[in-house]
Amino acid sequence: IIAALSSGKMGNVGINKAEALIPRLGSNEERLLIKGDAQGDIAEVLAVLQQSPLATRIAPLTKATTVQGATKLDVDLSIPLWDGQELKADGNVNLTNAQLIVKQLDLKVDKINGQLKFNKDGIYSDVIKGVALGNPIQVDIDQGDNQSLINVDGNTSVSAIYNLFGWSESKIAEGESAYNLQLRIPSSQVDDPVTVTVKSDLEGLSLQL
């Protein structure tokens, strides 16, 4: 069985093309193969993916962040139609000048450009670039045991930290330093909190004592 779609919509997400195939019909090992691409606001695209067999893989990202901006989705799924078979999935979400907010810190990341990738185990990425706390950053996403790890490397100033947390300006500390932020997001099967770890050698900062 083969079905092809040249264009259409799923919610607010535009489907450019898609093909569905069930090979080896009657073999008791049938799988539904879906391959296609779509475009729309990334929040809408993620909402559609959360209604698919990929829901548990996408949930960690939507649990810890809010994302918006135009995107293009490419997906290749092999969905088992019989018990005892494993889902197979490959795809990517292309980000162009997207925006993300880390909910736990209310930290805004702008001008995000790169590619989110996903497979049957979850979300990962190569280097994604963006701007946070007034400076360029580099982000990569790894898959760990029952968790997704978002690593952020960048530089920021003392004044930007004061602004992030709504603290009153102080002249005690000044300057700018490199930092690494790691966001650990448990999978949807684990009832653990999202944790944030920030490390810095504080090189470039000065104290007025």
C-alpha positions in Angstrom: 0.0 0.0 0.0 1.4 3.4 -1.0 0.0 6.8 -0.4 1.5 10.1 -1.6 0.7 13.7 -0.6 2.1 16.7 -2.6 0.9 19.3 -0.1 -1.5 19.8 2.8 -1.8 20.9 6.4 -1.7 19.3 9.8 -3.0 21.8 12.3 -1.1 25.0 11.5 1.9 23.1 10.0 2.2 23.0 6.2 3.1 19.7 4.7 5.2 20.1 1.5 5.3 16.5 0.6 4.8 13.1 2.3 4.8 9.4 1.4 3.4 6.5 3.4 4.1 2.9 2.6 3.2 -0.5 4.1 5.4 -3.1 2.5 5.1 -6.8 2.8 1.3 -6.7 3.5 0.1 -9.9 5.0 3.5 -10.9 6.4 2.5 -10.3 10.0 5.6 -8.1 10.2 4.1 -5.0 8.5 5.5 -1.6 9.3 4.1 1.8 8.3 6.9 3.8 6.6 6.4 7.6 6.5 8.8 10.0 4.9 8.2 13.7 4.3 8.9 17.3 5.1 6.8 20.2 6.6 7.2 23.8 7.6 5.7 26.2 10.1 6.3 27.8 13.5 8.5 25.5 15.6 6.1 25.4 18.5 3.4 24.1 16.1 5.8 21.6 14.6 6.7 20.3 18.1 3.0 20.1 19.0 2.4 17.9 15.9 5.3 15.7 16.9 3.9 15.3 20.4 0.8 13.7 18.8 3.0 11.2 17.0 4.9 8.0 18.2 7.8 10.5 18.8 5.9 12.2 21.7 8.1 10.8 24.5 11.3 11.7 22.6 10.2 15.3 22.1 8.7 15.9 25.6 12.0 16.7 27.3 12.6 19.7 25.1 9.0 21.1 25.5 9.2 20.4 29.3 12.1 22.7 29.9 11.9 25.3 27.2 9.5 27.5 25.1 10.5 27.8 21.4 9.3 30.0 18.6 10.3 30.9 15.1 9.9 29.5 11.6 11.3 26.0 10.9 11.4 23.2 8.4 11.0 19.6 9.5 12.3 16.5 7.7 11.2 13.1 9.0 11.7 9.4 8.2 9.6 7.0 10.4 9.2 3.3 10.5 6.3 2.5 12.8 5.6 -1.1 13.8 2.1 -2.4 13.3 2.7 -5.5 15.5 3.7 -5.9 19.1 7.3 -6.7 19.8 8.8 -4.5 17.1 10.8 -1.3 17.7 10.0 2.2 16.4 12.7 3.5 14.0 13.0 7.3 13.5 15.3 9.8 12.0 14.7 13.5 11.4 15.8 17.0 11.8 14.3 20.4 12.6 16.1 23.3 10.9 16.2 26.4 13.0 16.6 29.9 11.4 16.7 32.9 13.7 14.5 31.1 16.2 14.0 32.1 19.9 14.1 29.9 23.0 13.3 30.6 26.6 14.7 28.3 29.4 11.7 28.2 31.7 13.6 27.6 34.9 15.8 30.6 34.5 13.6 32.8 32.3 16.7 33.0 30.1 16.0 34.1 26.5 18.2 32.8 23.7 17.8 34.7 20.4 19.0 34.3 16.8 19.2 30.5 17.1 20.6 28.9 13.9 21.3 25.2 13.4 19.7 21.8 13.3 18.0 19.8 16.0 18.1 16.1 15.2 16.1 13.2 16.6 16.0 9.4 16.4 14.2 6.7 18.4 16.2 7.5 21.5 15.5 11.3 21.6 16.9 14.7 20.6 20.5 15.6 19.9 22.5 18.1 17.8 25.8 19.3 16.5 26.7 22.9 17.2 23.8 25.3 17.3 24.6 29.0 17.5 22.6 31.8 19.2 22.8 34.9 21.3 22.2 34.9 25.1 22.9 37.5 27.8 24.1 39.9 25.1 26.8 37.6 23.6 27.1 34.7 21.1 26.8 31.2 22.4 27.3 27.7 21.1 24.9 24.9 22.1 25.0 21.1 21.7 22.5 18.5 22.8 23.4 15.0 23.9 21.4 12.0 24.9 22.2 10.4 28.3 20.6 7.7 30.4 16.9 8.7 30.7 17.8 12.3 30.1 18.8 15.0 27.5 21.8 17.1 28.2 21.9 20.7 26.8 25.3 22.2 27.0 25.8 26.0 26.5 29.2 27.7 26.2 29.4 31.5 26.1 30.5 34.7 27.7 28.6 37.2 29.8 29.0 40.3 31.9 28.2 40.9 35.5 25.6 43.5 34.6 23.8 40.9 32.3 23.6 38.5 35.2 22.1 41.3 37.4 19.5 42.0 34.7 18.6 38.3 34.3 17.7 37.8 38.0 16.4 41.3 38.5 19.1 42.2 41.1 20.1 45.8 41.8 23.3 47.0 40.1 26.4 46.8 42.2 29.9 48.1 41.7 31.5 45.4 43.8 32.0 43.1 40.8 32.6 44.1 37.2 33.8 42.6 34.0 33.0 39.7 31.7 33.8 36.0 31.9 33.3 32.7 30.0 30.8 30.1 31.4 29.4 26.7 30.7 25.7 26.0 31.5 24.3 22.5 31.5 20.6 21.8 31.5 19.7 18.2 32.5 16.2 17.3 31.3 14.8 13.9 32.5 12.9 11.8 30.0 9.1 11.8 30.2 9.3 8.3 31.8 11.3 9.7 34.8 9.7 11.9 37.4 12.8 13.9 38.2 13.2 17.7 38.2 15.0 19.7 35.5 18.4 20.7 36.9 20.7 23.6 35.8 24.4 23.7 36.5 26.6 26.8 35.7 30.4 26.8 35.8 32.9 29.6 35.3 36.5 30.2 36.1 35.6 33.9 36.7 38.6 35.0 34.6 38.0 38.6 33.4 36.0 39.7 36.5 37.3 42.1 39.1 36.2 42.8 42.7 36.1 46.3 44.2 36.6 45.6 47.9 
